[in-house]
Every structure is written in C-alpha cells, then in structure tokens.
C-alpha cells in the first residue's frame, strides 16, 4: 500500500480526525471512500467497466469507452443528489 502526505486546513484536519474517531474508522479509509465516491478509479477498474459495456452491447472499443464515461458521469450525478 502506498503512502501519501497531504496538507489540509487545520479546521478540516480536525473535522476529519473527529469524524474518524466518531465512526471508529481510520482517516485513510475515509479518504479512500471519498475518492471512490468522486469516481476516482484505477486503470484496471475503468477498463473492466469498458469491457463489460462492450460485451453487453456489442460495441466497438471507442463506442464502449464513450458509454462507460457517460455511465460514470451519471453515477456521479446521482451520488451528488
């Protein structure tokens, strides 16, 4: 697992620490969850989405990629709402 150093506003850092303590979770797990909710995916994960879309729809690679991008954007909009 990789390590990352970030700089946060003091109030935001305090809020993150309090949330982690309240939820009995690590700060890292909260940050990872936040990244997933924002749609941050690994290359392999993104390619899996494309492969599934292509197999299900019989699309060419470019068409499958376009469909996957639309689907991810829609998912992000739904999670914001």
C-alpha positions, -999 to +999 in steps of 0.1 A: +000+000+000+013+035-009+017+064+015+007+099+007+013+132+025-012+160+021-017+194+035-051+203+049-065+234+065-063+230+103-101+230+108-107+205+080-080+182+095-096+185+129-131+177+114-116+147+096-100+134+128-132+138+148-152+121+121-128+092+120-130+088+158-168+091+158-171+064+131-143+043+146-125+043+113-091+054+100-086+087+083-072+067+054-104+047+050-125+079+050-102+095+023-103+063+002-141+062+004-143+098-006-121+092-037-144+063-047-174+085-043-158+111-065-154+085-092-116+080-089-109+046-103-078+026-111-070+019-148-079-017-144-112-008-128-120+016-157-111-010-183-133-035-166-162-011-170-154-007-206-151-044-212-185-051-196-202-023-216-187-036-248-196-072-241-232-063-232-238-040-261-216-054-289-198-021-293-165-011-308-138+000-284-144+037-289-181+034-285-177+013-254-154+039-238-179+067-246-207+046-230-185+040-199-177+076-195-214+086-197-223+059-172-196+070-147-208+107-150-244+097-145-234+077-114-215+107-100-246+130-106-268+105-088-245+103-058-244+141-056-282+143-055 
